[in-house]
Structure formats: C-alpha cells, structure tokens
Amino acid sequence: MNNNIEFSVVIPVYNNPEVTKAIESVLKQSYEGSYEIIAVDDGSKDNSYETLLEYKEKNGLDNLTVIKQTNGGPSKARNRGIKESKGKYIAFLDSDDTWDKDKIKKQMEILKKDSNIKLISTTLNGRTIKGFNSVQSITLKELLYRNSIFTSTVVVEKAVLDDIGGFNENQKYSEDYRLWLTIASNYKCVILNESLVTYGDGEAGFGSGLSAKLWEMEKGELSNYKNLLETKKITRGKYLKVTTVSFSKYILRRIKVFLKK
C-alpha cells in the first residue's frame, strides 16, 4: 500500500459519459489529504471510456486511473477498483452521483478521532434521518430493518474490504446491502447525519422501471438475511422476523407502484 495516498475513490462506469461531473465533485473536495481516483469502465457500449481518457489527458490528472474491463456488473467493477487502489480508505462514488465539497473532510475528521470506526456514510439529497444523532452508530441489529447506508456516501477502511472480500460478484441485486450487513456484523460503523451526496437519479428511480425489478431486489435482500443466518451472525428467530418484515415492505412497495400507474 502506498502510504502517501490516504483514500482512493472508486467509480464504476457503464454507458455514462457524464461521469466527468462525478469526478469534478471529487476534484473540488476541500480535504487537503492525498487521494487517487479509479474509474472502472465496465464494458460500456458508448464512448464513456474514451471520454474518461480524454478528460484525464486534457486536465493532466495524474491521480486519475482509467481501467476498462469486459462487462461484469457494478460489483465486479468496484472490486477491480478496490484491488487496484493504494489508499488506506476507499470511498465509493457512482458515475451519476456527486459529492458536496466538504464530504471527505468531514468524514475523515470523524475517522481520525476514533480509530475503531471502520465505515462511515452520510445522508443524501438534502435529507437527514429523523431521530438520529449528528454522528449515529449503526449496529447490525439496526441495519437489518433499515438499510440506511447508500453506496456513494461510504468511506471504508480498505483492510476491512480485504478481510471480507468486497462485493459479492454473483449477486445482482442488493449486493451493496449484503456488504454493509457483513461489515456491521464485524466492525464499528457510523452515519454522519448530514446530506453530503446528490444521488443522480433522485426520485426517478422509483417508478415503472423499478416495479419490474422489485421482486429481484426482494430476493436479493432475503438472500442477504439467509447469508447472515448461515454464518451464524443472526439466530433463526431473528431471521424469521426480519424476513417477515422485509416481505411486508415488499408488498407495500408493490402496492405503491401499482397506485402510481
């Protein structure tokens, strides 16, 4: 590991030449520590890869690494970025999302105050979580019932990802939630209850396009709970409870989507 690099930003890219907006939000960070950006093009069919190379050359970005691989999904792209990274910490950013200029500065301040914290996330899109402290500890028990961790808000110690093995490349839906659950079952995690990320899709993601995937997303979530049961992180009683709650939420989502039509 290169000790001169404090954190690595991993950005998976697929058919999104607008990824440069995400990169610009990293370049504008007020944090003065050293960092690198790793953009992994996951077999884009458009000119995303060429756009990244052109952007790197035009702006003389020696700290931007552009990688191209055959299409394997976001988990495989993120894992590739993690593998190539040199920083102590990994910060994830999706290609259509952007960061507030003080995001990394505020997260790193908290991480440096408490070395036991291995993962820190934030809120997004101008929202905060009601009832949470300004810095809220997130245990496995709490995360089981509410996935309050969003990928583009996360900063996590690389050693943790190396220990766990990163994202499950065989899982297409809810694979990020699986990773957060696994980390929370082994390490201290917190949420900085401040909106420091803008999610590119906003509310548009919850509509007709999502309705067709709701069941696949639910199956992914249920498989996450089964994994926790099999690895003895939760009891069978807890497993039955969380799967019942999860399926009930799924039914409510289906009803909500149906009523929107």
C-alpha positions in Angstrom: 0.0 0.0 0.0 1.3 3.5 -0.9 1.3 5.4 2.4 1.3 8.7 0.5 -2.3 8.1 -0.6 -4.9 8.5 2.2 -8.0 7.5 0.2 -9.0 6.0 -3.1 -12.2 6.9 -4.9 -13.7 4.0 -6.8 -16.1 4.9 -9.6 -17.8 2.1 -11.7 -18.9 3.4 -15.1 -21.3 1.9 -17.6 -22.6 3.9 -20.6 -22.3 7.3 -18.8 -20.1 9.9 -20.5 -21.4 12.4 -17.9 -19.2 10.6 -15.3 -16.9 13.7 -15.5 -19.4 15.5 -13.3 -18.8 12.9 -10.6 -15.1 13.2 -11.0 -15.2 17.0 -10.8 -17.1 16.8 -7.5 -14.1 14.8 -6.2 -11.5 17.3 -7.5 -13.4 20.1 -5.7 -13.1 18.5 -2.3 -11.9 20.8 0.5 -10.0 18.0 2.1 -6.3 18.5 1.6 -5.1 14.9 2.1 -3.7 12.9 -0.8 -6.1 10.8 -2.9 -6.5 8.9 -6.1 -9.5 8.3 -8.4 -10.0 5.0 -10.1 -12.7 4.9 -12.8 -13.5 1.4 -14.0 -15.4 1.2 -17.3 -17.4 -1.9 -17.2 -17.6 -2.7 -20.9 -19.5 0.4 -21.9 -21.0 0.3 -25.4 -20.8 4.1 -25.9 -17.9 6.5 -25.7 -17.6 6.6 -21.9 -14.1 5.1 -21.8 -12.8 7.4 -24.5 -14.4 10.4 -22.6 -12.6 9.4 -19.5 -9.2 9.1 -21.2 -9.7 12.5 -22.9 -10.8 14.1 -19.7 -7.7 12.7 -17.9 -5.3 14.0 -20.6 -7.0 17.4 -21.0 -6.8 18.1 -17.3 -3.5 16.5 -16.6 -4.9 14.3 -13.9 -2.0 12.0 -12.8 -4.1 10.8 -9.9 -6.9 9.5 -12.2 -6.6 5.9 -13.3 -8.9 4.7 -16.0 -9.5 1.0 -16.4 -11.5 -0.9 -19.0 -12.9 -4.4 -18.4 -15.5 -6.7 -20.0 -19.0 -6.2 -18.7 -19.4 -7.9 -15.3 -21.7 -5.6 -13.4 -21.1 -2.9 -10.7 -19.8 -5.3 -8.1 -17.1 -6.6 -10.3 -16.1 -3.1 -11.3 -16.0 -1.9 -7.7 -13.9 -4.9 -6.7 -11.5 -4.2 -9.5 -11.1 -0.7 -8.3 -10.6 -1.8 -4.8 -7.9 -4.3 -6.0 -6.0 -1.6 -7.9 -6.3 1.0 -5.1 -3.4 2.2 -2.9 -5.2 4.3 -0.2 -5.9 3.3 3.4 -9.5 4.2 2.8 -11.9 3.5 0.0 -14.6 6.0 -1.0 -17.3 4.8 -3.4 -19.0 7.1 -5.9 -21.4 6.1 -8.6 -21.0 7.7 -12.0 -24.2 9.7 -11.9 -23.8 11.0 -8.3 -21.9 13.9 -6.9 -20.3 14.9 -3.6 -20.6 18.1 -1.5 -17.2 19.8 -1.4 -16.8 19.1 2.3 -17.9 15.4 2.3 -14.5 13.7 2.6 -13.1 16.4 5.0 -16.0 15.8 7.5 -15.8 12.1 7.2 -12.1 11.9 7.6 -12.2 14.1 10.7 -14.5 11.6 12.4 -12.4 8.6 11.3 -9.3 10.2 12.7 -10.9 10.9 16.1 -12.0 7.3 16.5 -9.8 4.6 15.0 -12.4 1.9 15.9 -14.8 3.3 13.2 -14.2 1.3 10.1 -17.1 2.6 7.9 -18.7 6.0 7.8 -21.6 7.0 5.5 -23.8 10.2 5.2 -27.3 11.0 4.1 -28.1 12.4 0.6 -30.4 14.6 -1.5 -30.9 17.2 1.2 -32.3 14.8 3.7 -31.4 13.7 7.3 -32.6 10.8 9.3 -35.1 11.7 11.9 -34.2 10.6 15.4 -30.5 10.1 14.6 -27.7 11.9 16.3 -25.3 14.1 14.3 -23.0 11.0 14.3 -25.0 7.9 14.7 -23.6 4.4 15.4 -25.2 1.8 13.2 -25.3 -1.8 14.5 -26.2 -4.9 12.7 -29.5 -5.0 14.6 -30.5 -1.6 13.3 -29.3 -2.2 9.8 -31.3 -5.4 9.5 -34.6 -3.4 9.5 -33.5 -0.4 7.6 -30.7 -0.1 5.0 -29.7 3.5 5.7 -26.3 3.2 4.0 -26.0 4.4 0.4 -23.0 3.4 -1.7 -21.9 6.8 -2.9 -21.8 8.1 0.7 -19.5 5.4 2.1 -15.9 5.7 3.2 -14.5 2.4 4.5 -11.1 1.2 5.6 -9.6 -0.9 2.8 -8.3 -3.5 5.2 -11.9 -4.3 6.1 -12.8 -4.9 2.4 -9.7 -7.1 2.0 -10.7 -9.1 5.1 -14.3 -9.6 4.0 -13.7 -10.0 0.3 -15.5 -7.0 -1.2 -18.8 -7.1 -3.1 -20.4 -10.4 -4.0 -20.0 -10.6 -7.7 -22.5 -13.4 -8.1 -25.4 -11.3 -6.7 -27.1 -8.8 -9.0 -29.5 -7.1 -6.6 -29.0 -5.8 -3.0 -25.3 -6.8 -3.1 -24.3 -3.5 -1.6 -26.6 -4.1 1.4 -25.1 -7.5 1.8 -21.7 -6.0 2.2 -22.8 -3.3 4.7 -24.5 -6.0 6.8 -21.4 -8.1 6.8 -19.2 -5.2 7.8 -21.7 -4.1 10.5 -21.6 -7.6 12.0 -17.9 -7.4 12.5 -16.9 -3.7 12.8 -18.0 -0.3 14.1 -20.0 1.7 11.6 -21.5 5.2 11.8 -23.6 7.6 9.8 -22.8 11.3 9.7 -26.4 12.6 9.7 -25.8 15.3 7.1 -26.6 15.3 3.4 -23.3 15.4 1.6 -24.2 13.5 -1.6 -26.6 14.2 -4.5 -28.0 11.0 -6.0 -28.2 11.5 -9.7 -31.5 9.5 -10.3 -33.3 11.3 -7.4 -36.8 10.0 -7.1 -36.9 8.9 -10.7 -35.6 5.5 -9.7 -38.9 4.7 -8.0 -41.3 4.2 -10.9 -42.3 1.8 -13.7 -38.7 0.8 -14.4 -38.2 -0.2 -10.8 -41.5 -2.1 -10.5 -40.3 -4.8 -12.8 -37.2 -5.3 -10.6 -38.9 -5.2 -7.2 -39.1 -8.9 -6.8 -35.5 -9.4 -7.8 -34.5 -6.8 -5.3 -36.5 -8.5 -2.6 -34.9 -11.9 -3.4 -31.5 -10.3 -3.1 -32.4 -8.8 0.3 -33.8 -12.2 1.5 -30.6 -13.9 0.4 -28.6 -11.4 2.5 -30.5 -12.4 5.6 -30.0 -16.1 4.8 -26.3 -15.5 4.5 -26.3 -13.9 8.0 -28.2 -17.0 9.3 -25.8 -19.4 7.7 -22.7 -17.6 9.0 -24.3 -17.5 12.5 -24.5 -13.7 12.7 -28.2 -13.9 13.5 -30.4 -16.5 15.1 -33.2 -18.4 13.3 -35.8 -16.4 15.3 -34.2 -13.1 14.2 -34.1 -14.5 10.6 -37.8 -15.3 10.6 -38.6 -11.8 12.0 -36.5 -9.8 9.5 -37.6 -11.8 6.5 -41.3 -11.2 7.5 -40.7 -7.5 7.9 -38.8 -7.4 4.6 -41.6 -9.2 2.7 -44.2 -6.9 4.2 -42.3 -3.9 3.0 -42.0 -5.5 -0.5 -45.8 -5.9 -0.6 -46.3 -2.2 0.4 -43.8 -1.2 -2.4 -45.8 -3.2 -5.0 -49.0 -1.5 -3.9 -47.4 1.9 -4.0 -46.1 1.3 -7.6 -49.5 0.0 -8.6 -51.3 3.1 -7.3 -48.8 5.3 -9.2 -49.8 3.8 -12.5 
